[in-house]
């Protein structure tokens, strides 16, 4: 198709066959040589990796500032929690339209829309004096990140060969984790030293850097203009019916993974408080687990591209499930630290696994639309995980939430082993 990216044309250079080779009727033609990992990283450093780090720092800063700013504006803590949850709702609502836009408008143009929305929303937040208005802003913050993430994943799916996709996506996931650590630390200092308004303006300024990098270094705007693709209102039922087996197996397994990840973030602090640890000790435990998590992305990329996606997802689910199951047996700082670090290890092994499998399964003719539904399913697991575990903890006892969460991991493992095909195809 004239709008499709051709091999060897990324960032305006030729003879760099990083991208998926097109099918050809010439059976005797030898496929282009796949470049080394270093060449892959160099080609993606400015158009993908640097904006990924910046946008992740912006997102994590927003997650820190929104509830705190709501409290400063006079909102009740319960209202502040609702405003924070609305940001997640913005993610889910925009997932499918963002995938549709990536196909019809192009991946680069859609990335620019997401970053531009982040800039405008952060700028608007700096002038907000109402908690009600902040709730609308929180929704658009979530929408901006959903648009950016979908378009970026579509770009990676179009341009990176399957055998190197795991490394590329896991590196993005690792950079997201580093950005998630750097963002709240820096904006927290800015908000404490100056004001929340200044902190939001700094978020807008950093997003402008990501906008510039994307505008300059992403040279192609890839569209998939398929006249047979469903319209926006029919995307979800169309894709779910046509790819029923994929979503009933791999889709549910990925949802189980995101559910475990979200539950872990809630349950570890709650259990630490229940055994008498103070906030400083719980923060140290969470920080150590995050450090282990961030350090695992190179291994995750190696596993996905050399041992397969199924093996990587099973390892991630197994370690996460085991760690969460063991947490109620911990009764001290050291034992809970060990469980949390084991959970961080398991979560790190799955760095980028959800995005990689989604990119592998996505048909080229409706890639953006498929990835939108895929992310919606993944975000649903992330949204429902804390709700399920919170309900169990409040209705029964906190300890009961841990084996139930682990059971979701076992369901995911069984689905992967017995129902998911390996998508790593050299």
For each residue, the residues with C-beta under 8 A, 3 or more apart:
1: 4 224 225
2:
3: 106 222 223 224 225
4: 1 22 158 222 224
5: 9 10 19 158 159 220 222
6: 9 19 22
7: 17 19 20 21 22 32
8: 13 14 15 16 17 18 19 32
9: 5 6 12 13 14 16 19 219 220
10: 5 13 16 18 19 43 47 159 219 220
11: 43 46 47 217 218 219
12: 9 219
13: 8 9 10 16
14: 8 9
15: 8
16: 8 9 10 13 35 39 43
17: 7 8 21 32 33 34 35
18: 8 10 34 35 39 40 43 159 160 161 164
19: 5 6 7 8 9 10 158 159 160 161
20: 7 158 159 160 161 162
21: 7 17 24 31 32 161
22: 4 6 7
23:
24: 21 29
25:
26: 29
27:
28:
29: 24 26
30:
31: 21
32: 7 8 17 21
33: 17
34: 17 18 161 163 164
35: 16 17 18 39 40
36: 39 40
37: 40 41 164 167
38: 41 42
39: 16 18 35 36 42 43
40: 18 35 36 37 43 44 160 164 167 168
41: 37 38 44 45 49 171
42: 38 39 45
43: 10 11 16 18 39 40
44: 40 41 47 48 49 160 168 171
45: 41 42 48 49 50
46: 11 49 50 213 216 217
47: 10 11 44 51 155 213 214 217 218
48: 44 45 51 52 152 155 156 168 172
49: 41 44 45 46 52 53 171 172 175
50: 45 46 53 54 210 213
51: 47 48 54 55 111 115 152 210 213 214
52: 48 49 55 56 152 172 175 176 179
53: 49 50 56 57 175 176 178 179 182
54: 50 51 57 58 179 206 207 209 210 213
55: 51 52 58 59 115 118 145 148 179 207 210
56: 52 53 59 60 175 176 177 178 179 180 183
57: 53 54 60 61 179 180 182 183 186 206
58: 54 55 61 62 118 122 179 183 203 206 207 210
59: 55 56 62 63 141 145 179 180 183
60: 56 57 63 64 179 180 181 183 184
61: 57 58 64 65 183 184 186 187 199 203
62: 58 59 65 66 87 122 138 141 203
63: 59 60 66 84 87 184
64: 60 61 67 68 183 184 187 188
65: 61 62 68 69 125 187 191 196 199 200 203
66: 62 63 69 70 80 83 84 87 134 138 141
67: 64 70 71 80 81 83 84
68: 64 65 71 72 80 191 196
69: 65 66 72 73 125 128 134 196
70: 66 67 73 75 79 80 83 84 131 134
71: 67 68 74 75 77 80
72: 68 69 196
73: 69 70 128 129 130 131 134
74: 71 131
75: 70 71 79 80 83 131 134
76: 79 80
77: 71 80 81
78: 81 82
79: 70 75 76 82 83 131
80: 66 67 68 70 71 75 76 77 83 84 131
81: 67 77 78 84 85
82: 78 79 85 86 135
83: 66 67 70 75 79 80 86 87 131 134 135 138
84: 63 66 67 70 80 81 87 88 138
85: 81 82 88 89
86: 82 83 89 90 135 138 139 142
87: 62 63 66 83 84 90 91 138 139 141 142
88: 84 85 91 92 142 379 382 383
89: 85 86 92 93 139 142 383
90: 86 87 93 94 138 139 140 141 142 143 144 146
91: 87 88 94 95 142 143 145 146 379
92: 88 89 95 146 376 379 380 383
93: 89 90 97 139 143
94: 90 91 97 98 142 143 146 147
95: 91 92 98 99 146 150 372 373 375 376 379
96: 99 100 232 235 236 369 372 373 376
97: 93 94 100 101 232 372
98: 94 95 101 102 110 114 146 147 149 150 151 372
99: 95 96 102 103 150 154 235 368 369 370 371 372 373 375
100: 96 97 103 104 232 235 368 369 372
101: 97 98 104 105 110 113 147 150 151 368
102: 98 99 105 106 107 110 150 151 154 367 368 371 372
103: 99 100 154 223 224 225 226 229 366 367 368 369
104: 100 101 223 224 225 368
105: 101 102 109 110 113 223
106: 3 102 109 110 221 222 223
107: 102 110 111 151 152 154 155 158 218 221 222 368
108: 111 112 151 155 214 218 220 221 222
109: 105 106 112 113 221
110: 98 101 102 105 106 107 113 114 147 150 151 154
111: 51 107 108 114 115 147 148 151 152 155 214 218
112: 108 109 115 116 211 214 215
113: 101 105 109 110 116 117 147 151
114: 98 110 111 117 118 144 145 146 147 148 149 150 151
115: 51 55 111 112 118 119 144 148 207 210 211 214
116: 112 113 119 120 211
117: 113 114 120 121 140 143 144 147
118: 55 58 114 115 121 122 141 144 145 148 203 204 207
119: 115 116 122 123 204 207 208 211
120: 116 117 123 124
121: 117 118 124 125 137 140 141 144
122: 58 62 118 119 125 126 141 200 201 203 204 207
123: 119 120 126 127 200 201 204
124: 120 121 127 128 137
125: 65 69 121 122 128 134 137 141 200
126: 122 123 196 197 198 200 201 204
127: 123 124 197
128: 69 73 124 125 133 134 137
129: 73 133
130: 73 133 134
131: 70 73 74 75 79 80 83 134 135
132: 135 136
133: 128 129 130 136 137
134: 66 69 70 73 75 83 125 128 130 131 137 138
135: 82 83 86 131 132 138 139
136: 132 133 139 140
137: 121 124 125 128 133 134 140 141
138: 62 66 83 84 86 87 90 134 135 141 142
139: 86 87 89 90 93 135 136 142 143
140: 90 117 121 136 137 143 144
141: 59 62 66 87 90 118 121 122 125 137 138 144 145
142: 86 87 88 89 90 91 94 138 139 145 146
143: 90 91 93 94 117 139 140 146 147
144: 90 114 115 117 118 121 140 141 147 148
145: 55 59 91 114 118 141 142 148 149
146: 90 91 92 94 95 98 114 142 143 149 150 375
147: 94 98 101 110 111 113 114 117 143 144 150 151
148: 55 111 114 115 118 144 145 151 152
149: 98 114 145 146 152 153 375
150: 95 98 99 101 102 110 114 146 147 153 154 368 371 372 375
151: 98 101 102 107 108 110 111 113 114 147 148 154 155
152: 48 51 52 107 111 148 149 155 156 172
153: 149 150 156 157 169 355 358 359 371 375
154: 99 102 103 107 110 150 151 157 158 222 367 368 371
155: 47 48 107 108 111 151 152 158 159 218 222
156: 48 152 153 159 160 165 168 169 172 355 359
157: 153 154 160 165 359 362 367 371
158: 4 5 19 20 107 154 155 222 367
159: 5 10 18 19 20 155 156 222
160: 18 19 20 40 44 156 157 164 165 168
161: 18 19 20 21 34 164 165
162: 20 165 360 423 424 425 426
163: 34 305 424 426
164: 18 34 37 40 160 161 167 168 305
165: 156 157 160 161 162 168 169 304 305 356 359 360
166: 169 170 300 301 302 303 304 305 309 312 352 356 424
167: 37 40 164 170 171 301 302 304 305
168: 40 44 48 156 160 164 165 171 172 301
169: 153 156 165 166 172 173 301 304 352 355 356 359
170: 166 167 173 174 297 298 300 301 304 351 352 353 356
171: 41 44 49 167 168 174 175 297 298 301 352
172: 48 49 52 152 156 168 169 175 176 352 355
173: 169 170 176 177 297 300 351 352 355
174: 170 171 177 178 294 297 298 300 351 352
175: 49 52 53 56 171 172 178 179
176: 52 53 56 172 173 179 180
177: 56 173 174 180 181 290 293 294 297 351
178: 53 56 174 175 181 182 294
179: 52 53 54 55 56 57 58 59 60 175 176 182 183
180: 56 57 59 60 176 177 183 184
181: 60 177 178 184 185 290 294
182: 53 57 178 179 185 186
183: 56 57 58 59 60 61 64 179 180 186 187
184: 60 61 63 64 180 181 187 188
185: 181 182 188 189
186: 57 61 182 183 189 190 202
187: 61 64 65 183 184 190 191 199 202 203
188: 64 184 185 191 192
189: 185 186 192 193
190: 186 187 193 194 198 199 202
191: 65 68 187 188 194 195 196 198 199
192: 188 189
193: 189 190
194: 190 191 197 198 199
195: 191 198 199
196: 65 68 69 72 126 191 199 200
197: 126 127 194 200 201
198: 126 190 191 194 195 201 202
199: 61 65 187 190 191 194 195 196 202 203
200: 65 122 123 125 126 196 197 203 204
201: 122 123 126 197 198 204 205
202: 186 187 190 198 199 205 206
203: 58 61 62 65 118 122 187 199 200 206 207
204: 118 119 122 123 126 200 201 207 208
205: 201 202 208 209
206: 54 57 58 202 203 209 210
207: 54 55 58 115 118 119 122 203 204 210 211
208: 119 204 205 211 212
209: 54 205 206 212 213
210: 50 51 54 55 58 115 206 207 213 214
211: 112 115 116 119 207 208 214 215
212: 208 209 215 216
213: 46 47 50 51 54 209 210 216 217
214: 47 51 108 111 112 115 210 211 217 218
215: 112 211 212 218
216: 46 212 213
217: 11 46 47 213 214
218: 11 47 107 108 111 155 214 215 221
219: 9 10 11 12
220: 5 9 10 108
221: 106 107 108 109 218
222: 3 4 5 106 107 108 154 155 158 159
223: 3 103 104 105 106
224: 1 3 4 103 104 229 364 365 366 367 368
225: 1 3 103 104
226: 103 229 365 366
227:
228: 365
229: 103 224 226 365 366 369
230: 234 235 238 239 366 369
231: 234 235
232: 96 97 100 235
233:
234: 230 231 237 238
235: 96 99 100 230 231 232 238 239 369 372 373
236: 96 239 240 373 376
237: 234 240 241
238: 230 234 235 241 242
239: 230 235 236 242 243 247 366 369 370 373
240: 236 237 243 244 247 373
241: 237 238 244
242: 238 239
243: 239 240 246 247 361 370
244: 240 241 247 248
245: 248 249 419
246: 243 249 250 251 361
247: 239 240 243 244 250 251 252 373 377
248: 244 245 251 252 419
249: 245 246 252 253 415 416 419 420
250: 246 247 253 254 357 361 415 416 419 420
251: 246 247 248 254 255 374 377
252: 247 248 249 255 256 377 411 412 415
253: 249 250 256 257 313 317 411 412 413 415 416 420
254: 250 251 257 258 313 353 354 357 358 374 377 378 381 412
255: 251 252 258 259 377 378 380 381 412
256: 252 253 259 260 317 381 408 409 411 412 415
257: 253 254 260 261 313 316 317 320 350 353 354 381 409 412
258: 254 255 261 262 354 378 379 381 382 385
259: 255 256 262 263 381 382 384 385 388 405 408
260: 256 257 263 264 317 320 321 324 385 405 406 408 409 412
261: 257 258 264 265 320 347 382 385
262: 258 259 265 266 381 382 383 385 386
263: 259 260 266 267 324 385 386 388 389 401 405
264: 260 261 267 268 320 323 324 343 347 405
265: 261 262 268 269 386
266: 262 263 269 270 385 386 389 390
267: 263 264 270 271 324 327 389 401 402 405
268: 264 265 271 272 282 285 286 289 327 336 339 340 343
269: 265 266 272 273 282 286
270: 266 267 273 274 393 398
271: 267 268 274 275 327 328 330 336 398 402
272: 268 269 275 277 281 282 285 336
273: 269 270 276 277 282
274: 270 271 398
275: 271 272 330 331 332 336
276: 273
277: 272 273 281 282 285 333 336
278: 281 282
279: 282 283
280: 283 284
281: 272 277 278 284 285 333
282: 268 269 272 273 277 278 279 285 286
283: 279 280 286 287
284: 280 281 287 288 337
285: 268 272 277 281 282 288 289 333 336 337 340
286: 268 269 282 283 289 290 340
287: 283 284 290 291
288: 284 285 291 292 337 340 341 344
289: 268 285 286 292 293 340 341 343 344
290: 177 181 286 287 293 294 344
291: 287 288 294 295 344
292: 288 289 295 296 341 344 345 348
293: 177 289 290 296 344 345 347 348 351
294: 174 177 178 181 290 291 297 348
295: 291 292 348
296: 292 293 299 300 344 345 347 348 349 351
297: 170 171 173 174 177 294 300 301 348 351 352
298: 170 171 174 301 302
299: 296 302 303 348 349
300: 166 170 173 174 296 297 303 304 312 348 349 350 351 352 353
301: 166 167 168 169 170 171 297 298 304 305 351 352
302: 166 167 298 299 305 306 307
303: 166 299 300 306 307 308 311 312 315 349
304: 165 166 167 169 170 300 301 307 308 309 312 352 353 356 424
305: 163 164 165 166 167 301 302 424
306: 302 303
307: 302 303 304 311 312
308: 303 304 311 312 422 424
309: 166 304 312 313 353 356 357 360 422 423 424
310: 313 314 416 417 420 421 422
311: 303 307 308 314 315
312: 166 300 303 304 307 308 309 315 316 349 350 353
313: 253 254 257 309 310 316 317 350 353 357 412 416 420
314: 310 311 317 318 413 416 417
315: 303 311 312 318 319 346 349 350
316: 257 312 313 319 320 346 347 349 350 353
317: 253 256 257 260 313 314 320 321 346 350 409 410 412 413 416
318: 314 315 321 322 346 409 413
319: 315 316 322 323 342 343 345 346 347 349
320: 257 260 261 264 316 317 323 324 343 346 347 350 409
321: 260 317 318 324 325 346 405 406 408 409 410 413
322: 318 319 325 326 342 346 406
323: 264 319 320 326 327 339 340 342 343 345 346
324: 260 263 264 267 320 321 327 339 343 402 405 406 409
325: 321 322 328 402 403 406
326: 322 323 329 330 339 342
327: 267 268 271 323 324 330 336 339 340 343 402
328: 271 325 399 402 403
329: 326 335
330: 271 275 326 327 335 336 338 339
331: 275 335
332: 275 335 336
333: 277 281 285 336 337
334: 337 338
335: 329 330 331 332 338 339
336: 268 271 272 275 277 285 327 330 332 333 339 340
337: 284 285 288 333 334 340 341
338: 330 334 335 341 342
339: 268 323 324 326 327 330 335 336 342 343
340: 268 285 286 288 289 323 327 336 337 343 344
341: 288 289 292 337 338 344 345
342: 319 322 323 326 338 339 345 346
343: 264 268 289 319 320 323 324 327 339 340 346 347
344: 288 289 290 291 292 293 296 340 341 347 348
345: 292 293 296 319 323 341 342 348 349
346: 315 316 317 318 319 320 321 322 323 342 343 349 350
347: 261 264 293 296 316 319 320 343 344 350 351
348: 292 293 294 295 296 297 299 300 344 345 351
349: 296 299 300 303 312 315 316 319 345 346
350: 257 300 312 313 315 316 317 320 346 347 353 354
351: 170 173 174 177 293 296 297 300 301 347 348
352: 166 169 170 171 172 173 174 297 300 301 304 355 356
353: 170 254 257 300 304 309 312 313 316 350 356 357
354: 254 257 258 350 357 358 378
355: 153 156 169 172 173 352 358 359
356: 165 166 169 170 304 309 352 353 359 360
357: 250 254 309 313 353 354 360 361 423
358: 153 254 354 355 361 362 370 371 374 375 378
359: 153 156 157 165 169 355 356 362 371
360: 162 165 309 356 357 423 424
361: 243 246 250 357 358 370 374 423
362: 157 358 359 366 367 370 371 374
363: 366 367 370
364: 224 367
365: 224 226 228 229
366: 103 224 226 229 230 239 362 363 369 370
367: 102 103 154 157 158 224 362 363 364 370 371
368: 99 100 101 102 103 104 107 150 154 224 371 372
369: 96 99 100 103 229 230 235 239 366 372 373
370: 99 239 243 358 361 362 363 366 367 373 374
371: 99 102 150 153 154 157 358 359 362 367 368 374 375
372: 95 96 97 98 99 100 102 150 235 368 369 375 376
373: 95 96 99 235 236 239 240 247 369 370 376 377
374: 251 254 358 361 362 370 371 377 378
375: 95 99 146 149 150 153 358 371 372 378 379
376: 92 95 96 236 372 373 379 380
377: 247 251 252 254 255 373 374 380 381
378: 254 255 258 354 358 374 375 381 382
379: 88 91 92 95 258 375 376 382 383
380: 92 255 376 377 383 384
381: 254 255 256 257 258 259 262 377 378 384 385
382: 88 258 259 261 262 378 379 385
383: 88 89 92 262 379 380 386 387
384: 259 380 381 387 388
385: 258 259 260 261 262 263 266 381 382 388 389 405
386: 262 263 265 266 383 389 390
387: 383 384 390 391
388: 259 263 384 385 391 392 404 405
389: 263 266 267 385 386 392 393 401 404 405
390: 266 386 387 393 394 401
391: 387 388 394 395
392: 388 389 395 396 400 401 404
393: 270 389 390 396 397 398 400 401
394: 390 391
395: 391 392
396: 392 393 400 401
397: 393 400
398: 270 271 274 393 401
399: 328 402
400: 392 393 396 397 403 404
401: 263 267 389 390 392 393 396 398 404 405
402: 267 271 324 325 327 328 399 405 406
403: 325 328 400 406 407
404: 388 389 392 400 401 407 408
405: 259 260 263 264 267 321 324 385 388 389 401 402 408 409
406: 260 321 322 324 325 402 403 409 410
407: 403 404 410 411
408: 256 259 260 321 404 405 411 412
409: 256 257 260 317 318 320 321 324 405 406 412 413
410: 317 321 406 407 413 414
411: 252 253 256 407 408 414 415
412: 252 253 254 255 256 257 260 313 317 408 409 415 416
413: 253 314 317 318 321 409 410 416 417
414: 410 411 417 418
415: 249 250 252 253 256 411 412 418 419 420
416: 249 250 253 310 313 314 317 412 413 419 420
417: 310 314 413 414 420
418: 414 415
419: 245 248 249 250 415 416
420: 249 250 253 310 313 415 416 417
421: 310
422: 308 309 310 425
423: 162 309 357 360 361
424: 162 163 166 304 305 308 309 360
425: 162 422
426: 162 163
